[in-house]
Amino acid sequence: MSDTSFPDATGRFGPFGGRYAPETLMAALAELEAAFRQAWADPVFVSEYHRWLREFVGRPSPLYEAVGLSEALGIRILLKREDLNHTGAHKINNTVGQGLLAKRMGKPRIIAETGAGQHGVASATAAAALDLECAVYMGAKDMERQGLNVVRMQLLGTEVIPVTSGAGTLKDAVSEAMRDWVGSVASTHYVIGSVVGPHPFPLMVREFQKIIGEELSEQLGDVKPDVIVACVGGGSNAMGIFYPFLDSDIDLVGVEAAGKGIETGKHGASLGHGTPGVLHGARTYMLQDDQGQVHEAHSISAGLDYPGVGPEHAYFQDAGLARYESVTDREAVEAFHLLSRIEGIIPALETAHAIAWLQREAPALAGKTVVVNLSGRGDKDVQEVVGLSSDPGL
Ligand SMILES: *Cc1c(COP(=O)(O)O)cnc(C)c1O
């Protein structure tokens, strides 16, 4: 499974995936697919990509034995430290890869959409380093909430474009970025931030993120974990760590956001509690009402606050290749505190969902070995979490 033969030629993972896009973008997506496949088969491109991962991103990320947490939970816990990457999360693995691809395609400009700003910052960072022009679409409301990330992108030389249409959040920013791309595709590459979107994005982002699992495989040596767990928003960090282990008998567990509780309807658990439909160019599990209207997601962590999920995860779920669980905002915040205090590692709130699942399942996992993908650091979330202690809503 570690080659790129899946998805099939039409970009499908079983009944999921595909390419649902405006006619004007179909040629660009075909061109992108051809360019990616050619680059990925070219040892010069691949070694250039690996050089950037090593010298700019700081890879390989360590595999860290979390002794304190292991003792507290009665499980042997190893942390794959994606939080130690440049810019503090796994997203940079993908933006550097797509940035290099844009250059190879002769496109001097990249665009991206961003919710809380993490993918925007990772895109802006890659653009600055690779000498690409960059514009990031961001909901006006999100810009207000995430002022620091806006300033960060601007410092990096990126133009942040406020989106006031709709609710002024991520979904609207995606639409605006798409509109830009339709008009600028000859000079511009659209950097999608997770394993979502029309073919070839889910394939391409998986290939750029699978370095996480490949390194892990080497770092484990003779150690055979029973479980690998990762949080799932769009699903890129989970895909990156799962993919090289698909043929193993390791239990692969993705953790979605149960938000304020599944029963309240305010959650982001597209796999566990969504239905199949087409969102942002691909067929996948998504949150929608009876009329097929997209249902707004909710999570305390911006990275998991998305009403869809990568189509390959949809396939994994139906094929029984991985399983998907969910934890609430409250459980995630508790795990955020636990890891900070016990390990000296402040995790991103997204990542805290994976830790929270471990905490809840600890009795069933007693004596087992578990690898957690520590997708990002939590500096960005400190203010929010501290503000919560007095929030009666949590
Ligand atoms: C964006 C983000 C996520 C969620 O995105 P995936 O594509 O599901 O990985 C998870 N963790 C962190 C730290 C993030 O920044």
The ligand as a Tripos MOL2 file, in Angstrom:
@<TRIPOS>MOLECULE
LIG
   15    15     1     0     0
SMALL
NO_CHARGES

@<TRIPOS>ATOM
      1 C1         -4.5470   21.7860   11.5130 C.3       1 LIG1
      2 C2         -4.1860   20.9210   12.6430 C.ar      1 LIG1
      3 C3         -4.8020   19.6660   12.8520 C.ar      1 LIG1
      4 C4         -5.9340   19.1570   12.0200 C.3       1 LIG1
      5 O1         -5.6390   18.9320   10.6790 O.3       1 LIG1
      6 P1         -5.4280   17.4700   10.0900 P.3       1 LIG1
      7 O2         -5.4150   17.6990    8.6290 O.co2     1 LIG1
      8 O3         -6.5710   16.6280   10.5470 O.co2     1 LIG1
      9 O4         -4.1460   16.9570   10.5970 O.co2     1 LIG1
     10 C5         -4.3550   18.8800   13.9060 C.ar      1 LIG1
     11 N1         -3.3740   19.3000   14.7300 N.ar      1 LIG1
     12 C6         -2.7760   20.5010   14.5660 C.ar      1 LIG1
     13 C7         -1.7010   20.8980   15.5210 C.3       1 LIG1
     14 C8         -3.1580   21.3510   13.5290 C.ar      1 LIG1
     15 O5         -2.5590   22.5340   13.3840 O.3       1 LIG1
@<TRIPOS>BOND
     1     1     2 1
     2     2     3 ar
     3     2    14 ar
     4     3     4 1
     5     3    10 ar
     6     4     5 1
     7     5     6 1
     8     6     7 2
     9     6     8 1
    10     6     9 1
    11    10    11 ar
    12    11    12 ar
    13    12    13 1
    14    12    14 ar
    15    14    15 1
@<TRIPOS>SUBSTRUCTURE
     1 LIG1         1 GROUP 0 **** ****
